[in-house]
Amino acid sequence: MKKIVFTLLILVTMISCDQKVIQYPVSYANDDFMQRSQERGKKLYQEELQWFDEYIKSSKEKFVKTNSGFWISNEEKQTSSTANKGDYVEFEYQVSDLKNNIIYSYQDNKIQKVVIGKSDLTRGVNAALQLLSEGESAKLLLPSFLAYGGYGDQSKIAPDEPIIIDLKIIKINKH
């Protein structure tokens, strides 16, 4: 009796697996989410550009816009002494808002030790580490998409918040 039940169970399973149900993604005729999202992103970026423009005009430091989309207070040049992907870098940094209120101090962040391209740093900091030599420091103006993006850091940095980072390179070990 057990063999018959088992055989029937296998046959039912094989028949039911043979009938595949195709599920299509839900689409709505009037769904303009992507268009609204792109428009929101463009508007946010324009607002951030205005904030950075005002900050740069009021600052005593000279800033250069990088190819990566952020501003840095040095010459923005890679040299043989700057870090490359795979190099070990020790650095420290401080995070501020656009009113120069410190969000995370050097003491909060402590000395960071990373291998370029193998860490979970923000895209802006990762790119900036490759533009500074050992012992050099710079100020970074990071738009939100190169900082903590649409989620923030889930603690002190709000979603879509542009930030200022003071970055100091302590040591670079080339691989």
Secondary structure, DSSP 8 states (H G I E B T S, - for coil): -HHHHHHHHHHHHHHHHHS---------TT--HHHHHHHHHHHHHHHHHHHHHHHHHH-SS--EE-TTS-EESS-----TTB--TT-EEEEEEEEE-TT--EEE-HHHH--EEEETTSS---HHHHHHHTS-BTT-EEEEEE-GGGTTGGGTTSSSS-TT--EEEEEEEEEEE--
